[in-house]
Amino acid sequence: MRVLLSDGSGLTSRQCAGLLGAAGHRVGVLAPGAAPLARATRYVRRVHRVPRYGADPLAWMDATLAVLDQGRYDVLLPTHEQVAVLARYADEVAARGVRTAVPPFPALARTLDKLAADELLAELGISRPEGRVARTPDELRAATPPVYVKAPVGTASAGVHLATDHAELARLADRFAELDPAGLGGVLVQRPVPGRLLMVQAVFQHGRLVAAHANSRDRTGAGNGATHKTSQPLRPVRPLLDQLGAALCWHGGLSLDVIEAPAGPVVIDVNPRLVEPGNAAAAGVDLVSAFLAVAARDGSRPALCAEGRAGVRTHQYLLAVASVSGRGAVLGELGAALARRGRYRGSAEELTPARRDPAAGLLMAAVTSALLVRPGLRDHLAGGAVDGYALGAHGWRQLLETSA
């Protein structure tokens, strides 16, 4: 099958490219630059240059449709926030004979916007952190730290800030217009929830759960990403998925961040797409193939995938090495990975598995060497990818006004 990924810059797209290629599919990616992360794999056959998504999602959509008009692809797989504009223009994609799986736009709007997602969870009686919406700078200053301050629309570290004292709250209040530049309703202020964080990924077919997986985030890296993970039992969070999928008639990928709190799971984030399916694949759950089955649109009902094995450990070396400071730390990370000691003991590489993909090994060597020469590059590596796929508040407002 010929599969086009909506982004080539991020960790999810790199993992999807590897899994698709290893399964025998032909893979292409859309990217604003000529050398995205997903390019460093033998499985990506072609990179299609498109405008940066966040500033003008409609221009990105026009360029994407022009790529689809060439007839090179069977399936378009949204790997990042491009899912928002694809949900808005799903009929345009289908009209070109290309299959995809995206939720109805109103359902997507209730999950992408953090204020709307909080309201949704409250309506469904799903546990979420204690909090409120601060609609003015003064309301934000009046909050009692520690709190997380979440912009209505934002990706990774760009949209979520931890304020541990009143001084930090005041600094965020002074930037209130930056946190909600499109006037979407304010910012979400939530109390931290103690407990282990689970990353939960799922694929739905019109509200019916087809495949799902859960893993713990064992170590945090740049951009709050997970450098090391362990697969976990799905049973405690399965009811949350069933409830959300049915309520939204969800179609395609959906991911949650969940805290294992003493009183039960607490949902701290809803993401309207698949997020990093590598640990799931290592544990025996093929979320990418499940997505392709759902996208087929042949009227069939894919069987529910069996639950994956618990206790399967995976890591993303590139994210880990780009998250440490100084040459000594870089050498230490490299030594641990090569010797398979510490957190790397019994763990499989999920982002750049060099044994089956020599290009991945070259990428790992190049990034490590660059960080040894210029340790300050780590900030550029962490931020550059997000800039390529993040949807900003003004872009989101553009989509909302277009769909009105």
Summary of the structure (lengths in Angstrom):
residues: 404
radius of gyration: 20.3
end to end distance: 35.4
largest distance: 56.6
contacts: 1441
relative contact order: 0.15
helix: 42%
strand: 22%
